[in-house]
Amino acid sequence: MIIPRPRYVNRLLHVKDKSIIKIITGLRRCGKSTLLFDLYYKELLRLGVAADHIIGVSLEGIRNWQLRDPMELYHYIEARIHDNRKVYIFLDEIQMVPHFEDVVNGLQHDFNCDIYITGSNSEFLSSDVNTRFRGRGIEIKVLPLLFSEYYGYYGGDKRECFRQYMMYGGMPYLLQEENPVDKAAYLTMIADTVSLKDMEERYHIRNTDAFRGIVRLLASSIGSYVSPNKIARTLSGGEKEKITSKTVSTYLDYLCNAFLFYRARRYDIKGKEYLKTLQKYYIADIGLRNAILGFRQLEPTHSLENLVYLELVGRNYLVDIGKNENKEIDFLVRSPEDTYYIQVSYHITDSRTRERELSSFHKLDDGYKKIIITMDDDPYEQMERGYKKINVLDFLMNERALEEI
C-alpha cells in the first residue's frame, strides 16, 4: 500500500522544471524513494511526460553497485538520453557516489534535464548545498508519516488511532504490520541497525557505548534543554569511558545529519538574537523514540510536544524555542507571512498548569497569535488576553490550523 503524500508531491511540482537541483532528504526508510519513484513518477506520467524520459537509478542496493562509480553513473544516464526533449533524472541515495556533485552538475550542464536526488545524510547536503551545487539546489525535507497521513490510511476513531500513533509512530512500513510485537521488533531493528550501526560504521565511532548513551539520553529528554557539557558529565559519571563535551557535540551533529534528531535553537524574542546555549532535540519519529527506550518512559506530554514540533517542520515553518525574558515558549513559529507563539500541554484543566503555560505569553504585545495546543476536548478556542486554544487532533488534521484559528 502506497500512501498519498500530496504535501510533498505538490512541493516537487512547484519546483518542477526550474533550473535547480531538487534534494529530497530525510531519515532512512521514511518514504523518500516511494515519494520519488512511485508518487512523483506517476504524477509526471499524468502530466504527459513519456516514461522513457524519466530515468531512475537507485544506488542503495547491490543491483546498481557499479553505478556508484561517478563516471559509470554519468555514462549510464548519458546512454539513456536519446533526443533533446527534457528528461527527468531520479538518483536515490546519491551519497553512495563519491564526488556525486560533479556528476550532477555535469548532467545539468550537458543535457536538457530536471534532476532530483535523495539522501539520508545531511553532512553531504544541508550545510554545503550551495557550495556543492553552486547555489542551484533546493532541499525538500521528508518526514515519516504525519498523523493526518496515518489517519488517512486507518480512519476510524481518531483518539484510538492517535493512541496507536503515539506508541508506534509513522514509519511507512508499519502499515503492513498488524501485530504489536512485529511493529515493536521492526522499530527496534530500524533504530539499532539502519540508524545507529550505519552511523557507527560511517563515522568510525569507537566509543559505541557513549554514542548509544547519548541517543538514549536524547530520546528520554525530548522537550528538555540539553547541552554537550551536561551530557558529558552525565556519561562520564559512571563506569563508561570518559567523554569530552567536544566529542558529545560531534556525536550530536552525526545524529542530526542522519535526520534521526532535529535540533531546535533558542531565540531571544526581546533581544532578537539566537542564544548559543541550551538547545532542544526532537526525534524524527516517536515510534523510534519508544523503541530506543524499550517502550518504557512513554511520557505523553513530551511525546505530544515532539509530535507538534514534527508537524510544524512538516508544514515548512521555521521552528525555534522562544525566550521571553525569564520565561520559555515551547515554539516560536515563523513563516514568510506570519509569526506564532505556541505552548504545548497535555491538559490545562488544572488552574496551576493553565497559569504556568499561559504566563509564557505575558508581555508579548506584538499582535502575533499566542496559541496553546492541548488534548483538552472542549469547544473553547478563545481565552483571556486574546490567547487561543486548539485540540491537538484538530491541529494535526488541519494544515492551516494556525492561520484559521
Stockholm file with secondary structure:
# STOCKHOLM 1.0

chainA/1-405         MIIPRPRYVNRLLHVKDKSIIKIITGLRRCGKSTLLFDLYYKELLRLGVAADHIIGVSLEGIRNWQLRDPMELYHYIEARIHDNRKVYIFLDEIQMVPHFEDVVNGLQHDFNCDIYITGSNSEFLSSDVNTRFRGRGIEIKVLPLLFSEYYGYYGGDKRECFRQYMMYGGMPYLLQEENPVDKAAYLTMIADTVSLKDMEERYHIRNTDAFRGIVRLLASSIGSYVSPNKIARTLSGGEKEKITSKTVSTYLDYLCNAFLFYRARRYDIKGKEYLKTLQKYYIADIGLRNAILGFRQLEPTHSLENLVYLELVGRNYLVDIGKNENKEIDFLVRSPEDTYYIQVSYHITDSRTRERELSSFHKLDDGYKKIIITMDDDPYEQMERGYKKINVLDFLMNERALEEI
#=GR chainA/1-405 SS CCCCCHHHHHHHHHHTTSSSEEEEECSTTSSHHHIIIIIIHHHHHHTTCCGGGEEEEECSSSTTGGGGSHHHHHHHHHHTCCSSSCEEEEEETGGGSTTHHHHHHHHHHHSSEEEEEEESCGGGTGGGHHHHTTTCEEEEECCSCCHHHHHHHHCSCHHHHHHHHHHHTTCGGGGGCCCHHHHHHHHHHIIIIIIIIHHHHHTTCSCHHHHHHHHHHHHHTTTSCBCHHHHHHHHHTSSSCCCCHHHHHHHHHHHHHTTSEEEECEEETTTTEECSSCBEEEESCHHHHHHHTTTCCCCHHHHHHHHHHHHHHHTTCEEEEEEETTEEEEEEEECSSCEEEEEECSCCCSHHHHHHHHHTTTTCCSSCEEEEEESCCCSCCBCGGGCEEEEHHHHHHCTTHHHHC
#=GC SS_cons         CCCCCHHHHHHHHHHTTSSSEEEEECSTTSSHHHIIIIIIHHHHHHTTCCGGGEEEEECSSSTTGGGGSHHHHHHHHHHTCCSSSCEEEEEETGGGSTTHHHHHHHHHHHSSEEEEEEESCGGGTGGGHHHHTTTCEEEEECCSCCHHHHHHHHCSCHHHHHHHHHHHTTCGGGGGCCCHHHHHHHHHHIIIIIIIIHHHHHTTCSCHHHHHHHHHHHHHTTTSCBCHHHHHHHHHTSSSCCCCHHHHHHHHHHHHHTTSEEEECEEETTTTEECSSCBEEEESCHHHHHHHTTTCCCCHHHHHHHHHHHHHHHTTCEEEEEEETTEEEEEEEECSSCEEEEEECSCCCSHHHHHHHHHTTTTCCSSCEEEEEESCCCSCCBCGGGCEEEEHHHHHHCTTHHHHC
//
